[in-house]
Amino acid sequence: MRRERVVVLALDGVYPFELGIPSRILGAADDRYEVLTCSVDGRPVRTNADFGVTVEHGPEALATAGTVVIAPVAPAHLADEVSDDVLAALALIRPGTRIVSICTGAFLLAAAGLLDGRRATTHWQVADRFRRMFPRVDLDPDVLFVDDHPFLTSAGAASGVDVCLHLVRKDHGSRLANSVARRCVVPPFRDGGQAQYIEQPVPEQGAASTAGTRAWALERLDEPLTLADLSGHARMSQRTFARRFHDEVGLSPGRWLIQQRVARARHLLESSDLTVDQIAGRVGFATGASLRQHLNAAIGVSPQAYRRTFQTAR
């Protein structure tokens, strides 16, 4: 079984939480990944907290990686130019290597010219600064992560978990990714297109939440659910429900339903031999053509191409 080496590059000012995400998530994937951490000179790295970290490897580890992860640094450490020692370290990465950034790690990739002409994301709070510094990058600050192979960029903090789970799904299928998520007690799947910034993720005290209705809807994705159905279950007016839903989830009810149906379809394409039309019926799309349209809009491939990819991975 293929065991991929993942090398995480830690720079001065690194966020300790995000630095540990690849090891925690990918390290729970049944020994499918070997995760190493390096610095540009093999020396300890100062974090943005009140402690430093000692790493076991120098930049030479980057030359051995199948995937490189750029850990984020505090905004005070961001620069529009890359230092010579960091450039020398990046030059060791083999052509074609998959490169992932978490949060502000995208600044390093952009400063090195690696994201020119590509779609990318970073934390929404530094998006304006990113645009001013790197106008050649097609920045989308409204999503959790962007997969523009071989570069993957993600937003702040927990989206590093999302992009690492995405790697596991992409490499080994949703069954293993879901298992990793359960072990780490994190949501198994948040689509990369989900909004970064949610106005009101936790309802105000005394306010009704849409969480129960979302759980109810997930058990009925094969049914033609309407806004009237959802608001009726929540015992709210359609207008109130739609507003509160968007405040809590960052999406309209209709867009959220499409995302959940696409996610369920992807799981069935990976794990079953059902036909495209059968899968469409099980997830609530009227026809196989509708499933093809929505899957292509979400990830840019047809159901058949998606299934072939994961059959090969298995």
N, C-alpha and C positions, 0 to 999 in steps of 0.2 A: 504494500500500500504506500502511495506517495506521501512522504512527510516533508512539508515545505518549511524552509527556514525563513523566519520573519525577523528582521532586524529593526529595532526601534532606535531612532537617533534622538538623543537628549542633548539639549542646548542649555546654556545658562539662562536662568529665569523660567525654567520649565514648570508647568503645573503638575504637582505630584499625582493628583487623581488621574488625570488623562494619561500620564506616563505609564501608569499601571494597567490601563484598560486592555491593550493588546495581549499582555501576558495573562490577564485574568480570563478574558473571553476566549481567545484562541487556545489558551492552555487547557481549557475545559473541553476541547473538541476531540476527545478520544485519541490523543497522541497523533493527530494529523498535522500539527504544527510544532516546530521548535522555535521558541521566541527568545531572542537575545537582545540585550540593550547595550548601546555603545555611545561614546562621546566622540567629539572631533579629534581628541588627543589622548583618549584613554584615561584621562584624569577625572576625579570627582566633579560633579556638576552642582552648581548652586541652583536651588529651586526658588520659587517665589514665596515659599513659606520660610519658617525659621529653622530649616535644616537643609543639609545637602544630601546628595545621594552618591554612593560609590558604584561605578559600573565596572563590569568585568572585561569589557572589550573596547578596543580602539576602532578607528575608522575602517581598518582593513576588513572588519566584519561585514561592511556594506557590500563588498565585492562578492560575498558568498550568498547573498540574499535572493530569494525568489520574490519576496515582498519587502518593501521598506516602508516604515511608518515614521512620519515626522511628527513628533510630539509638540504640543503648543507651548508658547512662552507668554508671559505677561506682556501686555501692550507696551510697557516702558522699554522692553527689549527689542521691539520691532524696528526694522530699518529698511530703507528702500534699496539698499545695496547689500550684497552678501560678502562677508569677510573672506579673505584668501584661504584661511584654514577650513572654513565651511565649504567653499567652492571645491577645494581639493578633496574633501570628504565626499561630496556629491559626485565628483568625477569618477570615483571608484565604483559607483553603481553600474552594473552591466546594462547595456542597451536592452530594452524590452522588459526590464524589471517592473513589476507592478509597484506603484508608489502611492501611498495613502497619507493624507494629512488630516489631523484633527484640529478643529478650531483655528487658531492663528497660525498653525503650521502651514496653511496655504500661502501666507505672506512669504515664507522662505522659498517655496516653489515658484511663486510669481516673480520674486526678486531675481531668481536664477534664470528667468526666461522660459521656464518649463511649461507654464500655463498660457502662454501667448496664443490667442485664437481659440482657446478652449473654454468650455463652460465649467464653472467652479462655484464653490460656496465657502463661506466662513461665518463666524459669529455675527449676528445681525447688528450688534453694538459697534462693530468696527467696519461695517460694510462701506460706509461713506469714505472712510480713510483708505480702504482697499481700492475703491474705484479711482480716487484721486491719484494714488501711487501707481496703479497698474491698469491704465485704461485699455490695454490690449486684451485683457481677460474679460470674458463674458460672465460677469458675476451675477449669481442668483442668490440673494440673501434670504429668500423666503422658504428655503427647503432644508431638510435635515442633512442630506448628503447628495452628492452628484457622482455618478459613475461614468467618467469619460475615459474609457480604457486607453492606456494603462494607468491613468491618474484618477484617484478617487479623493474627493475633498469632502470634509464634513464640518458641521457647525459646532457649537460649543458643548463641552462636558459630555452629557449623556448621549449625544449623537455619535460620539466615538464608539459607544457600545453598539449603536445601530449599524454603523458602517462595518464594524468587525463581525457582527452577526450576518450582515450582508455578504461578507467574504466567505463565511462558512456556508451559507446557502448557495452561493454561486459555485463554490468549489465542490461541495459534497451533498447538497440538497437540503430541503426544509426539515427532514426528519432529524438530522443531526443538529441543525441550527436550533430547532425547537428544544432538543435535549439540552443543549448548551444553555439556552435561556432559562430553562427550568432549574438547572444546577446553580446558575448565578442569580436566580430570582429577579429576572428582568423581563419586560415585555418581549415576546418572541419575534414580533415583527412590527416595525413602524416603517411605512413606506417612505422612501427618500423624498417624495414630493410633499410630505406632510409639512404643515407650517411650523417654522421655528418658534415664532413668538405667539403665544396664546394669551389673550387678554385676561381671561379669568379661569385658569385651570382648575381652581377649587371654588365651588360656589360659596357665596357669602353665607354667613350663619343664618339659618332659617329659610334660605332659598332652595327651591326644588332643583335637583340635578337631573341631567339627561342620561346619567350613567346606566340606570336601570333599563331605560328604553334602548340604549345601545346594546346592552347584553341581550335583551329580548329580540332585537332585530338580527343579531348575529346567529341566532337559532332559527331564523326564518328567511335567510337570504334567498332561498328558492322561490319565495313568494313575491308578488309585484307590490312591494311596500311603497306607500306614498307618504307625502308630508302629513296628510290627514291621518293616516294610520299611526305614524310615529307620535304626532302631537296628541292623538286620542289616547294612546297608551300612557303617555306622560301626564295626561289630564291637564293640558295647557292649550291655549289658543295656538293656532299655527304660527302666528307672528311671534308670540312670546317664545315658543319652542325653538323656532329657527334662530332667533337672536341668542337665546341661552346656549343652544347647541354650538353655534359659532364661537361664542365666548369661551366655552369649555374645550372645544376640540380644535378650533382654528380653521375649520372647514364648514361648508354648508352641509346639511343632511344628505342632499343628493350626491355631492362629490364624495362624501365619506362612504356612502353605500357603494358607489362604484369602486372605490379603493378596496373595500372589504371583499367585494365580489371578485375583483381581479386577484387579490391575495389568495382567496380560497381556490380560484381556478388554477393559479400557479402551483399550489400545493397538490391539487389533483393531477395536474399534468406531470408533476415530478413523481408522484407516488402511486398512480393508478394507470390502468390500460383503457380507461373510458375514452370514448370518442370525443372529439371537440364538441359536437352537438349535445352529447350526454352531459358533459361537464357544464356547458352553457346552461342547460336546464337546471342542474343542481345548484348553481350559484346565482340564479335569478336573471340571467341574460336571456332575452327572448329567443335568440337564434345563435348558431355558431358564428354567423357573420358578425353579429353584435359583439361577441366575445373577441373575435379577431380584431375588430376595430379598437376596442378598449384596451386590449393587451398591447397592441402596437402603439397606441397613444401613450401607454404607461412606461413601456420598456423598449419599444422600438423593434420588436420581433414578432413573428407569427407564432401561434400555439405549437405548430409542428417543429419550428426551429427551436423554440424554448424546450420542448420535450426532448429533442435530440441532444441538446446541450447537457441536460441533467442525466440522461441515460448514459452518455459518455462518461460523465463524472462518476456515476455509480459503478 
